[in-house]
Amino acid sequence: KYTKFSIFYYWINSLGQKTSIYSRSENVAIPSGKENKTATISYDHRIMPLENTSSTGTYYCEVKWKDIQKMGKGVFVLARGTGYIQTSYGWEILITVTALLVALSITATGLLLWKRK
């Protein structure tokens, strides 16, 4: 009963429209001695590079047997036109801290020289 099933991959865009990506049917043979036991089989599907920002949406996998269907929780994918750029503030922080220390050093030196007179 559970050895024949179909796998469906699809995505739902921001407007709620469902678009089919890929589907396939499976017929899994049960090895001797494994009858009436729970089994897990992994199936991977690679989505080709997204062509444009309209590919943004939630991607799902669904499995259907004759009388049962199970759907995954989905994975949200945000497609950007320019790609993701890691922002780094390392140099800005280093320059700011250095400038602050220089200003404090000059102020402290000035105060010491002024107090000496």
N, C-alpha and C positions, 0 to 999 in steps of 0.2 A: 504493500500500500504506500509506503513512504520512500520507496527506491526510485520512483519516477517523479520528477519535479522540474519546474522551470525557474530560471533566475532572470530577473529584470533589473536593469539599471536605468535610472531616469533622473531628471532634475526638474525642480519647480522654480520658476523665476519670481521676481518681485511682484508680478501681477497675478501670481497664482496659477500660471499656465504650466501644465505638465508636458515635458518633452522627453520622449524615449531616446535612450542613448544606445543600448545594446540589450539583447536577450539571448538566452540559450536554454536548451532542454538537456536534462541529465537523466541517466538511467544507471544508478549505482548498484553494483553487485554486492550482496552481503556475504562475507566470508563465512565458511562453515564454523559453527561454534559461537558466532557473534549475533545470532538472531535474538530478537527481543531485548536488545541492549541499546542504550543511548550512544550515538556516535556523532562526532563533530567533524565536518570537512570544511576547510577554508578554500574560498575561491577569490582570487584577486582580479581586479579589473583596473587597468591603467587608463586614465583619461588623457587624451592627447593634449598638447599645449593649447590653452584657451586662445581663441582667435581675436576676441575683442571683449570690451567691457560688458556686453550684453550677456556674457556667459555667467555673470554673477547670479548666484542662487543656491539652493540647498539640494545636494545630490543624495539620492537614495538607492538602496538595494532592496529588492523584494523577492521573496521566494514563495512559489505557489505549488501546492499539491492539489489533488482533486478536491478535497473538502476543507483545506486549511491554507491560510496565507499569512506570512510573517513579513513585517517591514522593519528595516533598520531605523535608527534614530535620525539618520541623515548627517551630512557634513556640509556646513556652510562654506562656500567659496566666494571670496570677493576678488573679482578680476579688475585690475587697474590698467589704464592705458600706458602709463609710464613705468610701471613696475614699482617694487618696494625699494626705497632707499633708506638704509640704516643711518639715522641721524646720530652724529657723534659730537658731544660738547667737550671732549677731552682738552683740546687746545684752548678753547675759550676759558675753561675753568682754570687751567694752568696759568694763562696770561693774567687773569683777574687776581688770582691768589698772589702771584709774583708782584704785580703792581701794588697790591695792598700791603705786602710786606716791605716793599721799597718805600712806600709813603710813610709807614710806621717807623721804619729805620731812620729816615731823614728827620721826621718829627722828634724822635727820641734823641738823636744826635744834637739837633738844634736846642732842645730843652736842656740837655747836659751842658752844652757850651754856654747858654744863656745864664744858667744857674751858677756856673763857675765865675762869671764876671760879677 
